[in-house]
Amino acid sequence: MKKKICFIWPWPRAREIFDNWRDGLRAAIEEVSKTYEVEWLIDFKIPENDDGYSAILFWDDSNSIVFQHLHRYPNAKKGIFLSSDNALNIGNLKMLDVVFCESQPVLKKVVDAGVNGMLAFGTDSDFYKPNPDVKKDIEYFYPSTFSPWKRQSDIAYLGNKLLCCGTIQEDGYGELEACEKTGAQRKIGYFPAEEIRDLYNRAQNVIIPAIHGSERTVLESMSMSILPEVTNAENIRAQSYVEEYKKSGIKSPREFVLKNYSHKIYAKNILKALSL
C-alpha cells in the first residue's frame, strides 16, 4: 500500500488558477505522486480528520488557515511551501516538521528564527525548455501580475521593446498605465502555461524589476536558456539564483537548472526532508 500525502493549496482563487498552473512545485508534487499516493485539495477544502496521511503539505504563508487544523493529524509529517517571508509567524512555523524555502535569503531568515527550514525549490524543466526554431521577436519580456511591488513602471521606459504579461491586481492599475504611456506591449489576463512558455521562447531577454520574489520567473527563464536581468538591487531573493549560477562555472543557465533546480531534484528534496 502506498503512503498517502495530502497537498493543500488554500488560496481563494486556487481553483480558478489551477488549470493554468504549471510551475516547479506542481511538477515536483506530480513527481512525488509516482511513488506515493497524493490527494490534491485545491481551495479551502481541508480534511476533517487523520485519514492515514503520512504527510500534510501546503503552499501558503505563515498565517495560513491550515495551521488551525494541524492538530487533527498527529501522526503525519507536516510541511509548508512558504509563499511569503513577510511578517513571519514563527510560532506557527515551529508547529511544522519542515519549512520549504524558495531561496537562500528566505531560508536564512527561517533558520535564524529557530525553525527547521530547507531550501527546496525548482522549475518544471521538462515543460520550460527552449525551442530553437522559434523566432526571437520580443526584445524584453516580463511575465508578472501588474502590482506596485512588481514594478512594471520601472521598466516602462523600454517602450514597445517590452512585453509585460499578467493579470492586474486591484492596486496595479498605476503600473499598467505607466506601460500604456510609453507604448510598452501588454497582454492582460490568465494565460495557459503553454502560451507563457511560447512567449519565453520568443524573448531575447527576460527583465525582472520586482522589489522582492520572482524566483519562479528566474528559474523558468534559466530553464529556457535565458539568464534574466534582475534590475532591483533590493531583490536579493531573485539575485541569489543569478549569482549562484555565475559562480557555478556551468556553461549554460539551463544546464545549471537541470543540475540543481529541476522538478525531479525538487521532489527528491521534499521526500528527503520528510524522511519518506
C-alpha positions in Angstrom: 0.0 0.0 0.0 1.4 3.4 -1.0 2.0 6.0 1.7 -0.6 8.8 1.4 0.3 12.5 1.1 -2.2 15.4 1.3 -1.3 18.5 -0.7 -3.4 21.6 0.2 -3.5 24.8 -1.8 -5.8 27.0 0.3 -5.9 30.2 -1.8 -9.3 31.8 -2.5 -8.6 31.7 -6.3 -6.6 28.5 -6.4 -9.3 26.6 -8.3 -9.6 29.3 -10.9 -5.8 29.3 -11.4 -5.2 25.6 -11.2 -5.7 24.6 -14.8 -3.1 27.1 -16.0 -0.7 26.4 -13.1 2.4 24.8 -14.4 5.4 25.5 -12.2 8.1 23.6 -10.3 6.0 22.9 -7.2 3.2 21.3 -9.2 5.6 19.3 -11.2 7.5 18.2 -8.1 4.3 17.0 -6.4 3.4 15.1 -9.6 6.8 13.5 -9.5 6.2 12.5 -5.8 2.9 11.0 -6.9 4.8 8.4 -9.0 5.9 6.9 -5.7 3.3 7.9 -3.2 -0.5 8.5 -3.3 -1.1 12.2 -3.4 -4.5 13.7 -2.6 -4.9 17.2 -4.0 -7.1 19.7 -2.1 -7.4 22.9 -4.0 -9.1 26.0 -2.4 -10.3 25.9 1.2 -11.0 22.2 1.5 -9.1 20.8 4.4 -9.5 17.1 5.6 -11.7 16.8 8.7 -9.7 14.0 10.3 -6.5 12.0 10.1 -7.1 9.7 7.1 -3.9 7.8 7.3 -1.8 10.6 5.8 2.0 10.1 6.0 2.4 13.9 5.3 0.3 17.0 5.2 1.9 19.6 2.8 0.5 23.0 1.9 1.5 26.1 -0.1 0.8 29.3 1.7 2.2 32.0 4.1 2.9 31.6 7.8 -0.5 32.7 8.8 -2.4 30.2 6.7 -5.8 28.9 7.8 -4.3 25.4 7.6 -2.4 25.9 10.9 -5.7 25.9 12.7 -6.3 22.4 11.6 -2.9 20.7 12.0 -3.9 19.2 15.4 -6.2 16.8 13.5 -3.2 15.0 12.1 -0.9 13.9 15.0 0.8 11.1 13.1 1.6 12.9 9.8 4.7 14.8 9.0 3.8 18.4 8.3 5.5 20.9 5.9 4.8 24.3 4.2 6.0 25.6 0.9 6.4 29.2 2.1 4.9 31.6 -0.3 6.0 34.8 1.5 8.6 35.7 4.1 6.9 38.9 5.1 5.8 39.1 8.8 6.7 35.5 9.6 4.6 33.9 12.3 7.4 31.9 13.9 5.1 30.2 16.4 3.1 28.7 13.6 6.2 27.6 11.7 7.5 25.8 14.7 4.4 23.6 14.6 5.8 22.0 11.4 8.4 19.4 10.7 9.9 21.4 7.9 9.6 24.7 6.1 10.4 24.6 2.5 12.0 27.9 1.4 12.2 29.3 -2.1 15.7 31.0 -1.8 18.7 31.2 0.4 17.8 34.6 1.9 14.4 33.2 3.0 16.0 30.1 4.3 18.4 32.1 6.4 15.6 34.2 7.9 13.7 31.0 8.8 16.7 29.2 10.3 17.8 32.3 12.3 14.4 32.3 13.9 15.0 28.7 15.2 12.7 27.0 12.7 13.7 23.8 10.8 14.0 25.1 7.2 15.3 23.6 4.0 16.0 25.1 0.6 13.7 23.2 -1.8 12.6 24.9 -5.0 12.7 24.3 -8.7 11.0 24.6 -12.0 9.4 22.2 -14.4 12.4 21.7 -16.6 10.6 19.2 -18.9 8.0 21.9 -19.7 10.1 25.0 -19.7 12.7 24.2 -22.4 13.9 26.2 -25.4 12.7 25.7 -28.9 15.5 26.8 -31.3 13.0 27.0 -34.2 11.0 29.9 -32.6 11.9 33.4 -33.9 13.2 35.7 -31.2 10.9 38.7 -31.9 10.4 40.0 -28.3 13.3 42.1 -27.1 12.3 42.2 -23.4 9.8 40.0 -21.6 8.4 40.3 -18.1 5.7 37.8 -17.1 4.2 39.0 -13.9 1.0 40.4 -12.4 0.6 44.2 -12.6 1.2 45.4 -9.0 3.2 48.1 -7.3 5.8 45.6 -5.9 6.2 44.1 -9.3 7.4 47.5 -10.6 6.4 47.4 -14.3 6.7 51.2 -14.1 10.5 50.9 -13.6 11.0 49.3 -17.0 8.2 51.0 -18.9 10.8 53.3 -20.5 11.7 50.4 -22.8 8.5 51.2 -24.7 7.5 48.8 -27.4 10.6 46.8 -27.0 9.0 45.4 -23.8 6.1 43.0 -23.4 4.5 42.7 -19.9 2.2 39.8 -19.4 -0.1 39.1 -16.5 -3.3 39.8 -14.5 -4.0 43.2 -12.9 -4.2 43.3 -9.1 -6.6 45.8 -7.5 -3.6 48.1 -6.8 -1.9 47.5 -10.1 -3.5 50.0 -12.5 -0.7 52.5 -12.0 1.8 50.0 -13.3 -0.4 49.3 -16.3 -0.9 53.0 -17.0 2.9 53.5 -16.9 3.3 50.9 -19.6 0.4 52.4 -21.7 2.0 55.8 -21.6 5.3 54.6 -23.1 3.8 52.2 -25.6 5.0 49.1 -23.9 3.2 46.0 -25.1 0.7 44.4 -22.7 -1.1 41.1 -22.5 -3.7 41.1 -19.7 -5.2 38.0 -18.1 -4.5 34.5 -17.0 -2.9 32.5 -19.9 -2.3 28.8 -20.5 1.1 27.8 -19.3 1.9 26.8 -22.9 1.3 30.4 -24.1 3.7 31.8 -21.4 6.3 29.2 -22.4 5.9 30.3 -26.1 6.5 33.9 -25.1 9.6 32.9 -23.2 10.8 31.2 -26.4 10.2 34.3 -28.4 12.1 36.5 -25.9 15.6 37.7 -26.3 15.8 38.9 -22.7 13.8 38.5 -19.5 13.8 41.5 -17.3 12.7 41.5 -13.6 12.3 44.8 -11.8 10.3 43.4 -8.8 11.1 44.6 -5.3 11.3 41.0 -4.0 10.3 37.5 -5.0 10.2 36.4 -8.7 12.3 33.3 -8.0 9.9 31.3 -10.2 10.5 33.7 -13.1 14.2 33.5 -12.6 14.3 29.7 -12.8 11.8 29.4 -15.6 13.9 31.9 -17.6 17.1 29.9 -16.9 15.4 26.7 -17.8 14.6 28.3 -21.2 18.4 29.1 -21.5 17.8 32.8 -20.8 19.8 34.5 -17.9 17.3 37.1 -16.6 18.3 40.6 -15.7 17.2 41.4 -12.1 17.2 45.2 -12.1 16.2 45.9 -8.5 19.3 45.6 -6.2 16.9 45.1 -3.2 15.6 41.8 -4.7 18.2 39.6 -3.1 15.9 36.5 -3.4 15.9 36.6 -7.2 19.5 37.8 -7.3 20.7 34.8 -5.3 20.0 32.4 -8.1 21.6 34.5 -10.7 24.7 34.9 -8.5 24.8 31.2 -7.8 24.8 30.4 -11.5 27.6 32.9 -12.2 29.7 31.3 -9.5 29.0 27.7 -10.6 31.2 27.6 -13.6 28.4 25.8 -15.5 28.2 27.0 -19.1 24.5 27.5 -19.7 21.7 28.6 -17.4 19.6 25.5 -18.5 22.4 23.1 -17.5 22.5 24.9 -14.1 18.8 24.3 -13.6 19.0 20.7 -14.7 21.8 20.0 -12.2 20.3 21.9 -9.3 16.7 23.1 -9.6 14.7 20.7 -11.8 11.4 19.5 -10.6 12.8 16.0 -10.1 15.5 17.3 -7.8 12.8 19.4 -6.0 10.8 16.2 -5.4 13.8 14.3 -4.0 14.5 17.2 -1.6 10.9 17.2 -0.4 10.9 13.4 0.3 14.4 13.6 1.9 13.2 16.4 4.3 10.1 14.4 5.3 12.1 11.1 5.6 9.6 9.3 3.5 
